[in-house]
């Protein structure tokens, strides 16, 4: 991926070659710390790409997410294209059967993206089902963390351990290295 992007390949071309959506390629580039040129305009897809996507939309056999992943474009682009052409896209009906499984997997620590990838749908579709079921959604990145974050760690500075770490993090030895000087 890095070789393709650094060699001048567009992110959409790289995504298509890898068989993932544009959004998935963006997220992977971010995780791998690959610098993507942000000064370029959003991808503009040619008439061939539009025709191929629209023909598959009109067949009605695939979801927008499946078409997007195979072409290396965003599912939002596919949905917008279909809507402009007056084509109703099929819903991911397979999710209605798997809602209980989705909820259980999410509550056991899997991320929405991991569940979506295994089911062949978008993470938005999975998160929508979780929201409809009243599941409290975690902060993004929570599933990948080894240790949970304690947002209240320094709320009580009378706690000796909290005071120690507050002093350590605020010491002058760390300032200038990305740590704030409190």
C-alpha positions, 0 to 999 in steps of 0.5 A: 500500500505504501509503495503504491501511494508513495509511487503516485497511485491514487488512494482510490486506485490502491483501494480497488487493487486491494478490494477494499472501500476508499474509506477502508484504504483511508483508515489503513493509511492512517493506521500505517502512518502513510502520508496521503497527499491531502492537497489533491481534490477528492477523487473524480471517477470517470465515465467508465467507473460511473457506468460500471457502478450504475450497471451493477446498481441496476442489477439489484444483486449487490449492496452499495457497500459490496459494489464500493469495496470491489471498485475501490470507491466510497459507498456514499458515492455509489448510493449518491450515483444510484439515487441520482439515477432513480435506482433503489439499492437493496438493503443488507437484509442479511443484517436483520437476521444477525442483529442479536449476533452483532449486539453480542459480538460488539458487547464482547469487545469486537469493533463495528468495523471488524463485525462489518468486515466479517459480514461483508457490509459497511461499518455504518450499517453495523453501527446503525443496527447497534443504535437501533437496538439501544446499545451504547456505542464505544469511542472509536478505537476502544476495541483496539486498545490494550488498556482501557482509558480512565477519563477520571484518573486525575479527578481526585488529586488527593489520591497518591497514585494520581498525584504521582502521575500528574507530577510525572506528566507535568514535570519539566523533563517532559515538556517540549516532547509533546507533553503539556507543561501544566 
